[in-house]
Amino acid sequence: MATKFQLQPKPTFKADVTIPRAGDDDGVLTFTFKHHPLKQLSEIESIKDTTAADFVMQIAEGWALSDDFTHENVVILLENYPQAGTAIVKKYYEEMVGNREKN
């Protein structure tokens, strides 16, 4: 059954991010993302000297790990899994623009 459409989206949404892992199968980590209107997202994107971890902290508010969702832990994730940042941001934009992959 289709969900009733609303003019104002939910403030957060969950999405599974597939993160490549060297020598192992890709891992899947569920993120709780923040829904930002396009104008606000554009402002976030234009912040100078922002790091990948800073950007992830702006677009997400949590993850399905036992480790706390903190800036320090996001940095650890991005350092240990070099493609994680790209995978997280790509999934966020796919969800935001409705460009999801179909099975």
C-alpha positions as a Python dict, from the first residue, in 0.01 Angstrom:
ca = {
    (1, 'M'): (0, 0, 0),
    (2, 'A'): (136, 340, -97),
    (3, 'T'): (222, 587, 175),
    (4, 'K'): (30, 911, 169),
    (5, 'F'): (241, 1188, 17),
    (6, 'Q'): (319, 1488, 235),
    (7, 'L'): (447, 1833, 142),
    (8, 'Q'): (693, 1826, 433),
    (9, 'P'): (921, 1520, 433),
    (10, 'K'): (1017, 1330, 744),
    (11, 'P'): (1319, 1496, 908),
    (12, 'T'): (1524, 1176, 894),
    (13, 'F'): (1540, 860, 688),
    (14, 'K'): (1736, 536, 705),
    (15, 'A'): (1939, 388, 423),
    (16, 'D'): (2180, 97, 392),
    (17, 'V'): (2525, 199, 270),
    (18, 'T'): (2743, -65, 106),
    (19, 'I'): (3106, -9, 202),
    (20, 'P'): (3388, -191, 20),
    (21, 'R'): (3628, -381, 249),
    (22, 'A'): (3971, -496, 133),
    (23, 'G'): (4000, -873, 122),
    (24, 'D'): (3641, -923, 237),
    (25, 'D'): (3287, -893, 109),
    (26, 'D'): (3141, -545, 109),
    (27, 'G'): (2991, -444, 442),
    (28, 'V'): (2649, -289, 484),
    (29, 'L'): (2600, -16, 741),
    (30, 'T'): (2262, 146, 804),
    (31, 'F'): (2276, 523, 847),
    (32, 'T'): (2008, 756, 976),
    (33, 'F'): (2033, 1054, 745),
    (34, 'K'): (1896, 1405, 790),
    (35, 'H'): (1665, 1540, 524),
    (36, 'H'): (1797, 1882, 420),
    (37, 'P'): (1601, 2106, 182),
    (38, 'L'): (1804, 2176, -133),
    (39, 'K'): (1892, 2533, -31),
    (40, 'Q'): (2025, 2417, 307),
    (41, 'L'): (2215, 2128, 145),
    (42, 'S'): (2373, 2372, -98),
    (43, 'E'): (2488, 2585, 194),
    (44, 'I'): (2640, 2281, 366),
    (45, 'E'): (2819, 2183, 44),
    (46, 'S'): (2969, 2530, 8),
    (47, 'I'): (3134, 2540, 352),
    (48, 'K'): (3504, 2593, 293),
    (49, 'D'): (3766, 2370, 452),
    (50, 'T'): (3513, 2102, 540),
    (51, 'T'): (3643, 1748, 571),
    (52, 'A'): (3467, 1430, 463),
    (53, 'A'): (3397, 1353, 829),
    (54, 'D'): (3251, 1702, 879),
    (55, 'F'): (3022, 1650, 581),
    (56, 'V'): (2906, 1309, 704),
    (57, 'M'): (2826, 1464, 1043),
    (58, 'Q'): (2615, 1727, 866),
    (59, 'I'): (2409, 1480, 662),
    (60, 'A'): (2373, 1196, 913),
    (61, 'E'): (2266, 1168, 1274),
    (62, 'G'): (2341, 807, 1349),
    (63, 'W'): (2436, 461, 1236),
    (64, 'A'): (2362, 101, 1326),
    (65, 'L'): (2692, 30, 1502),
    (66, 'S'): (2753, -35, 1869),
    (67, 'D'): (3016, 240, 1851),
    (68, 'D'): (2875, 589, 1914),
    (69, 'F'): (2815, 812, 1613),
    (70, 'T'): (3078, 1075, 1686),
    (71, 'H'): (3309, 1283, 1470),
    (72, 'E'): (3605, 1084, 1601),
    (73, 'N'): (3444, 750, 1508),
    (74, 'V'): (3344, 878, 1165),
    (75, 'V'): (3709, 973, 1107),
    (76, 'I'): (3812, 620, 1210),
    (77, 'L'): (3559, 469, 968),
    (78, 'L'): (3680, 689, 682),
    (79, 'E'): (4047, 617, 756),
    (80, 'N'): (3997, 240, 781),
    (81, 'Y'): (3769, 208, 478),
    (82, 'P'): (3887, 455, 210),
    (83, 'Q'): (3573, 420, -6),
    (84, 'A'): (3332, 470, 285),
    (85, 'G'): (3307, 846, 239),
    (86, 'T'): (3218, 816, -127),
    (87, 'A'): (2969, 537, -56),
    (88, 'I'): (2796, 733, 223),
    (89, 'V'): (2764, 1054, 22),
    (90, 'K'): (2654, 869, -292),
    (91, 'K'): (2380, 683, -103),
    (92, 'Y'): (2263, 1006, 62),
    (93, 'Y'): (2224, 1183, -273),
    (94, 'E'): (2057, 878, -431),
    (95, 'E'): (1797, 883, -156),
    (96, 'M'): (1752, 1260, -166),
    (97, 'V'): (1688, 1275, -540),
    (98, 'G'): (1496, 947, -555),
    (99, 'N'): (1751, 783, -782),
    (100, 'R'): (1745, 444, -612),
    (101, 'E'): (1865, 126, -777),
    (102, 'K'): (1592, -121, -862),
    (103, 'N'): (1638, -495, -812),
}
